[in-house]
């Protein structure tokens, strides 16, 4: 079962001066949070840490049992999870199978990035869309969620696979071969959200607020 989690970072205090939330997180996460120079970045990282804590608590997993892969991605043996943050939100997902997610605040599209790192079809999808900002961040978050679900991180070039969007159907292909995964995309309060999973996504988007 896939579960979605959301933390509004605007209501969080700066963990550098307010330790009421950060003190509940593992030492490794506290260090990671406090390395950020900007208060909003510390809040976003705190929000992601709170989401991971909630996921582990709900699955009866000790927070101290978190391991870190060679790419720095946290994992545990019992449950698959992923978290991301941008703008006003930290976003997380959990599943019984491998899963990845991403969130980005919708701003001016980075067409130079799309031209350089996306496939030709993806670039054309953006430039021919009525709203190029929404189209760019839709593709960006989907591609990021796919990379994060794979566990390979940036070792997978962004143009080595292609996102195909046909009305309400979204698929991923590599070398013209469709990948066996589910893609979910939605927008909420001027943020673009994406999930890549091996498990059937929920029909209705419902957040567990942290």
PEQUI-V460710 format. One record per backbone hydrogen bond with DSSP energy under -1.0 kcal/mol. CO is the residue of the C=O (numbers start at 1). NH is the residue of the N-H. If there is no record, write none. Layout:
CO;NH, CO;NH
This chain:
3;94, 4;208, 5;92, 6;210, 7;90, 8;11, 9;12, 14;17, 14;18, 19;23, 21;24, 22;25, 26;30, 27;31, 28;32, 29;33, 30;34, 33;36, 38;42, 39;43, 40;44, 41;45, 42;46, 43;47, 44;48, 45;49, 46;50, 47;51, 48;52, 49;53, 50;54, 51;55, 52;56, 53;57, 54;58, 55;59, 56;61, 57;60, 62;65, 63;66, 67;75, 69;72, 73;69, 75;67, 80;95, 82;93, 84;91, 86;89, 88;9, 89;86, 90;7, 91;84, 92;5, 93;82, 94;3, 95;80, 98;198, 100;196, 102;194, 104;192, 109;111, 110;114, 111;115, 112;116, 113;117, 114;118, 119;123, 120;124, 121;125, 122;126, 123;127, 124;128, 126;129, 131;135, 132;136, 133;137, 134;138, 135;139, 136;140, 137;141, 138;142, 139;143, 140;144, 141;145, 142;146, 143;147, 144;148, 145;149, 146;150, 152;155, 153;156, 157;160, 162;173, 164;171, 166;169, 169;166, 171;164, 172;179, 173;162, 174;177, 177;174, 179;181, 182;197, 184;195, 186;193, 190;106, 191;188, 192;104, 193;186, 194;102, 195;184, 196;100, 197;182, 208;6
